[in-house]
Amino acid sequence: MIDTRNSRLNIIFIFWFLAVALVPLIVVIPFVYATLRELALVSRAQALGTIDAREVFARFYDAQRRLTISFILAPAGALIVLYAFIRMTSKRIISPIQRTIQDLQTSAGKIQESIASTETTMHTQQTVADSLFKNYKDQLDDIKSVDREIASIVSSLADIGKQTQVAAKNVALIDQLAARSQDEAKDAGQSLSSIKRLSTSHEVLLETLAHYSAKVDSIAADVGRISVATQYLSLNASVEANKSAEHGRGLSGLVSEVGRLALTTREASMKINGLVASIQTELSRSKQSAGELRTEAESSLSVLNKALERLATMSRDARKIAESVRVIDTAVGGQSASTVEIAEHSGDLTGQAKATVRDARKIGMLAEEQAGGIRASSTVVRKLTESIAKLSELIGSRDTHAK
């Protein structure tokens, strides 16, 4: 289409060029030819003497007038042809150019609108990028605080584990002391059996043994209370082990309670040992007394059997305490492993949050670069619009002058 249009324009230019060049010739040549022919005829007639001077002057004047008219008409015709050419050119060339300029102005307006909407979008994107950067930074700070809390929990669990190990050692020591007390009580039972066979006790020994029996009952009651408290302590240890994932509190108090109960149990064992020693002393003294009091000996043996039963119960309770402490230690170890795993995941989250913050910064920088490019494009489009407006005014003024 472009080549065909150019060919047509070339043909039109050639045609009008020939018209502008030939029209004056076509107008002038007949007048010049007629004038020259008239002058030749006048010259011949004058040479033959068939025409007078007045007629010669009239014919020369007529020829001069026609020649002048021909030279006046030739530029006039050329101007008329040139005017027609300009009118046609303005219709064929300038009108499409004006339409093209109008289309360019419309396109420039649309481009400016698009750039304005793009700038609005970029501003929104910049705002979103800033908010994302702020949110990711807050998340990074939260993750760091979580890391610190997890580190404190791990430290607390480590301390609890150490205290639990100490408590386990104390409970084992209590078990050993209880076993030793049982052995000593058995020896005391054998001694009482000998006393029963000898039957050399008296009333003072009965009263003394009754008094000691009350003490043994009191100690047995203490041991029973220790057993009940140990059971509740085991339950509390299980509950606190389940809750230790939150803040790791409570287990230290629980272990302290276990230590206190273990100390109480050891003191009870020492009291029983002292009691048995007192019994042995009193029985040694009773050997020197006279009289066979089999009933008192049997009563003393019954009291000692009760003491042995109490000691066996205390030993079982100590083993239960040891088992509870082992359960607590196992729970604390599992919780420590879980806490370490949580710390590792928290470290991964910290790395991801840092990478996200870096990406948000890159997004902000890209948004700023894109906004700068859009502003530059807007400046170029404004300059192009101004140039198109100036060209339109120039063509419009020329078209007005041509009309």
PyMOL commands that set and color helices and strands:
alter all, ss='L'
color gray80, all
select helices_A, chain A and resi 2-48+53-198+203-247+251-288+294-402
alter helices_A, ss='H'
color red, helices_A
deselect
rebuild
show_as cartoon
